[in-house]
Amino acid sequence: MAVTTATPNALTNGRLPRLAPWAILLGSWAVVAVVMGLFTLAGTVGEFSLVGTIFFGTILYGVAIYVVSLSVEGRRQAVDRLVTALVLTAFIIALLPLVSLLTTVVANGTARFDLDFFTMSQRNVVGAGGGALHAIVGTLLMTGVATLISVPIGLMTAVYLVEYGRGALARAITFLVDVMTGIPSIVAGLFAYAMFALIFGPGVRMGFAGAVALSVLMIPVVVRACEELLKLVPNELREASYALGVPKWLTITKVVLPTSIAGITTGVMLAISRVIGETAPLLLVAGFTQSMNYDPFDGRMQSLPVFVFTSYANQGTDGAAYIERAWAGALTLIVIVMVLNLAARLIARIFAPKLGR
């Protein structure tokens, strides 16, 4: 009587524990940390780098997980785990600059992140002290005016391209929007400066000119975001509205736009985040000042990016105070962008179409 033996399944024979990849990842980081620590103590390298430890540890993890999986699970599963490790490595490498930037700005910016920084300007302040209230107000005013200019123009352009645009004119508008998306910010500043110099004369500096320069950068972003979101609205909704005898303009305002309002809001917030940190055009057309200015149509107006630049580039007798203010201004700018993105997510959640009964 022949005895039959079961052939082992290559897909299930030998399997690493569920938490083994995470243990190998942590172990790889620990090994690299120990090695870098020894090199630091020996004086071979400079200071211990957490970012470098995570970077080289993640690369070591890809090699280790492949070798371990190859010895336990076989080549097929080892290749699968290697590809997964490569994806994880790419994600961590992409995330490291952001984490390093945030930790550096927070560590250096909290020294002047106090009440005086948000309630005082730099008027008549030479050394330590003062604040960035004038720059915060200027940033909010110029960005707000730029938003008021850009959103109607960008939204109506997107509506035209999606709902009405056909033929050569639509293709020309699309081409120009693509070109505007890639123009350097200094070119937008030169355009605004030339336009206002023709109207008010050479040497003019005002917050409204900075808002116009920012709007030139915002409009193509708003157009592209709104255009893609309007295309996502199902045609069945438009056809149902037309079948009820609703004219096209009313269908757009009552059906298409409300359906995509959540995504449009998110796109607008992303456009604001894109331009709120611009320095070159504002330095060129809005100038810089140490005093408060609430009127965007009269006189120079400070902004947070220009405040950070001038604090770092034009250090006075107390250089440490200027550097602290620069880091605090950068941290404030990051906080404003974070608040805007959180507000966009909240608005998108509130105004998102309710699909349930």
Secondary structure as UniProt FT lines:
FT   TURN            10..12
FT   TURN            18..19
FT   HELIX           20..42
FT   HELIX           50..72
FT   HELIX           75..109
FT   HELIX           110..112
FT   HELIX           115..119
FT   TURN            123..124
FT   HELIX           133..159
FT   HELIX           160..164
FT   HELIX           167..181
FT   HELIX           185..200
FT   TURN            202..203
FT   HELIX           207..231
FT   HELIX           235..243
FT   TURN            244..245
FT   HELIX           248..251
FT   HELIX           252..256
FT   HELIX           257..275
FT   TURN            276..277
FT   HELIX           280..285
FT   TURN            296..297
FT   HELIX           304..313
FT   HELIX           319..351
//
